[in-house]
């Protein structure tokens, strides 16, 4: 059953399922639970809207313009349209895919069949992999920074006095954002209204008066999060006693994964995504919430440069 301690901890009343929470710092000034609904944590197939086709075209699907930029990676617009159809269509071609081929490729005003004399799919895919358009996606204007990384590697059968005496290899092309800048950008998004800024313990009471069971469901209910939050709050209160500013803890979750840079070709990088653990996993896991933030891109290492 809920504790009756006279400490600062605030205990909520059990809900209809017998679940209640204990906030160690007292009653919170804000809780995103008031915003929760079924739509918050679930996507219905009846209400999903696909905005990708209209709003999120990658560079290689740009509509024709007055210049030739939209097919700059390819020698002609005909090459571009044919490759676009191939990569955009389903693996199993359908009647709609055939209609798309006729309407958007063969009947396009800038498509010329004579341009395809000597056409080679492998060659066109390789051109995309080597295209400057790929690198242009990481512009300094978008706060991307490029660095080279030095890696110290052990040598089999050779002892070294320290790590810095081991052979060093240079890996160029690490592209990243400043971590603090990404965190600041995240905190300015509208999704912050769903952030749990105050950690808590959650319990389930089977029936009134019965022993309660601890529920471990989210990152912000874990003992490690609660301990770190208490440590930061105590330190801040000691350094700035009397301040009315609330101190919060933001949990950073980093995930790497390999991804293709384009739908054409095989060029790839290893992106590092940043997620905020203060957001419920039921919201964070929904692709439509765009909860993943690009922090860095690790180059696919094919050659190591010995220093």
Beta strands, then each sheet from edge to edge (+ up, - down):
strand 1: 10-11
strand 2: 19-23
strand 3: 145-153
strand 4: 167-176
strand 5: 201-205
strand 6: 212-215
strand 7: 252-260
strand 8: 268-276
strand 9: 293-299
strand 10: 305-306
sheet 1: 1+ 2- 5+ 6-
sheet 2: 3+ 4- 9+ 8- 7+
sheet 3: 3+ 4- 10+
end
